[in-house]
């Protein structure tokens, strides 16, 4: 079951496709990675080398895959960091092509815009395109709290806020909204909540907060890939939420134990298939 993954790539560390492709392969999927950029490392370091690829370059790579006559086998498109609105247009075109060839395929949009710590870090026009066209085209959307607030205009500070904003985002088109990284110090001190919301129901998984300094990048990219993979394998939404959350928690725990700066994706790869610790799934509605 091939998955077309369109996002960033780094040679050192695990963000973008470097965080998403391997977990999907461990789950048994063929992955067609298309890189929107290639850097030496993520932007959390003082310097990096590499470049953002043009929309023309990315389009040529995807068109080359299409000429192999295999798009009808594609089960899903996964997009993450894009770099520009022009690349967003390429993703929209690709999703339309894949859906025409493989009507049951899914599209998971990880709407990378920014986070609470760094604010908005994408180019002008991309956040607007995500809100107006990419998110409405998606089957599944996986924003963090900052991105959900940006997409809906609803203040998101707690899981309760996240639930209200996720329901608003559902009205724009997606079938499933998964919100990561929500805290509620008053009600659940020391816990991080992840929500999954559909038109019919909502669920929450809360895990202990593991403080790492610095926090490794790429966990959101890994989570999105894991959630998509588990859905494609037939899991129901709460099961996919549980499995993806448990794996990411285990990766954070392994990273903390090792003292590494980068996510211990390879060393702790057994956690992808069978997380050693799971957490209760609470139905909210």
Order of alpha helices (4+ residues) and beta strands (2+ residues): beta-alpha-beta-beta-alpha-beta-alpha-beta-beta-beta-alpha-beta-alpha-alpha-beta-beta-beta-alpha-alpha-alpha-beta
